[in-house]
Amino acid sequence: MTGYLRFSQLNKLNAQLKQAYEKSANMACEQVAAIRTVASLNREIALHTEFCESLQEPVRRAMYSTLKSTLVFTLIWVVLTIDVRSGPKSGIFH
């Protein structure tokens, strides 16, 4: 059960990260293709800032997903540890 949940979370996170990185890569490719326009408008610093900000959201999502996953699996580990240590007939799952 926990393995399924883990893979489900990883697949969801990978899909979200792929979409976010595609958006950032598309923005970078468009700006590189229009480099003369960017240079003539002196927008290099603004575009660099915008690109860096577009990468911050995927990092936040990944950190939140990792934190959530860690907390859930820690809770499961604690419950199973308590169940094993409490004896054969007094466990939670018996």
Secondary structure, DSSP 8 states (H G I E B T S, - for coil): -HHHHHHHHHHHHHHHHHHHHHHHHHHHHHHHHTHHHHHHTT-HHHHHHHHHHHHHHHHHHHHHHHHHHHHHHHHHHHHHHHHHHT-SSSSTT-
